Amino acid sequence: MDTNKNYITLLNGQRVRVAFTLEAYQEIIDTIGQSRFDQIAAGKFDPEGYKVAYLAIIRAGELLDGKEVKLTTNDLGRLISLPQMRELRKAIIDKPAEDFSETMKKVMSN
């Protein structure tokens, strides 16, 4: 990760913004489902699920910068280093899955 925690530089040199927004969360849930996301957030190893989540976080960050993302989950397999994966994973599992789900339910009900 760069000094600015909101950006990462992919292995191809492309610098992308990352943000775990409600749009990113919704994209993840729409793609892999709530229960699978909860398992990932709880620490279950799921490489394909991680790639979906990472792409959603990158896509949300880039949208905040007014950019379109043309990466695929397959691209991420080639373009993200293991240390970057660990850092992005922290963005997902900073809170237990149950806490995050409850927070989202509160946000969505207001």
N, C-alpha and C positions, 0 to 999 in steps of 0.2 A: 504494500500500500504506500502511496505517496505521503508526504508530511501532512498534506490536507487529507483527512480521513475520508472525504467524500469522493475521492478519485482513485482509480487504479490504472496502471499502465499494463496493458496486455502484452503477451510475449511477442506480438508483431509490432510493438511500439505504439499502438493506438491507445490514447488516454481516454478513459470513459468515466463518467460520473456514476456513482451508485447511490441509491436511495430506497429505503424500505418504506414505501408509501402504501396507502390504501389500495391504489391501483395495482401495485406490485403484488400485494396480498391477494387481491381478487384474481389476478392472472394465475397465480400459483394454485389457488383453490379450484379455479375453473379447469386447470390442466391436470392436476394430480389428485384433487379432492382434499377435503378437510382432514379426514383421519390419517391419510398418508402424510400431509403437512405436519400434523400434530406429532406423528412418529419421528419425522425428521427434526422438528423443533426440540423433541425430547432426546435427541442424540442418536437415533437409529441411523446406521450407515445405509445410504440409498444414493449411489452415484447419479443415476438418472434423475431422481427427484431433486438432488442438489443442483444439477445443471439447469433444470427448469426454474428453480428458485433464483439462482444466480442471474440467469438471463432476465427474469422479471425485474430484479433489483437494478440491473444495468439499464434495462429499457426505461424504467421509471426515472432513474437519474438522468439519463440522456434527454428524456422528454422535458425534464425541468430546465435543461439547457437549450431547449428548442431544437434538438437533433433527433433524427430518426435512426433507429438501430436496425441493421440488416444482418446481425449475427444470428446464428442458429445454435441450438444446444450442442450440435456436433462441432461447430466452430469453437465453442467454449472448452471442449475437451482438449483442443490443441493450443488454445490461447491463454489459459489461466494456469499459473504455476501453483504448486502445492501450498506455499505460504499464502498466496492470495486466496486460495480455496478456504484455508483455515480462517482468514480474516473475514471473508464473506459469510462463512458459517456462523461466526460469532454474531453477526447482525441478525441472524435468524434465531439463534438459541440463547440470546442474552436473558430472556425470560422463559420460564417453563411454558410449555405449549398450552397448558390449561389457563395460565394467567393471560397469555396473549389472546386466546380464544375468547375469554371472558371480556377482556378489554375491547376486542372487536365487536362483540355482541352489544356492549354498552354504546359504543360509537355508532353502530348501525341503527340502534333503537332510538337515538336522539334526533 
